[in-house]
Amino acid sequence: MADSWGLCKDCKWWQIEPGASVENLTLGLCIDEKLQTFLLRVSGNSGCNRFMKGKPAHAKGSSGQPPTAEPQR
């Protein structure tokens, strides 16, 4: 299980605002297919076992309360 766990800031399922920096405290939306319905707003320092290494997607509204952006992947 530890092999599949990772931080959101290094995950392709993390979506942040256009122009936002990839930082521990940057807030964004988890766009993992199985988690999209929950509108999970997570920081770069958050993490889980659905991790997939990659660069975050970008869309306006990804850090809203609640997030309003559509998944870009």
C-alpha positions, 0 to 999 in steps of 0.5 A: 500500500505504501507504494501507491500512496503519495502527496497531491502536489505530485499527483496527476489527479490534483487540479489547481487554479491557472497560474497557481504554484505547486506548493504544500498549502496550495488548494485544489480539487481532486479529479480522480474518477472515483472521487470526483463526486465528493468535490474533495478540496485538498492541499498540495500537502494532502495525500492518499492511496489513489496517487498517480505520479504526474503534474497537476491539471489547471482550471478556474474554480478548482480551489473554490468553496465548494470547487466549481471547476470541471475535471480537465483530465 
